[in-house]
Amino acid sequence: MPDRPLTLAQIQDYVAKMEVERGFSDSTLVEQTLKLAEETGEVCKAVRKQAALSVDPASKVGGLGEELADVLIYLAAIANRGGIDLSQALRDKEAVNENRTWT
């Protein structure tokens, strides 16, 4: 992992290579999406812990940064499986959002 800020494209490339190295590249889109949902729940637990709210004592809760990194990894993995360039997807979505009326 490079010790410098990464673009979304670089993160996607890193995740693609890391999955091959660690034997995760055969996981399906559905499997990765379900894992993303699980990790999102862990982000919620980390926020609860950080806010000093009750958390199941039997539940393993990492720090917020650690859990957000897991979400980013799964997000990149899902985008890779779908052939989606996250940078372009963000630009495209924001072009739509700029024309929305926010209430």
Beta strands, then each sheet from edge to edge (+ up, - down):
end
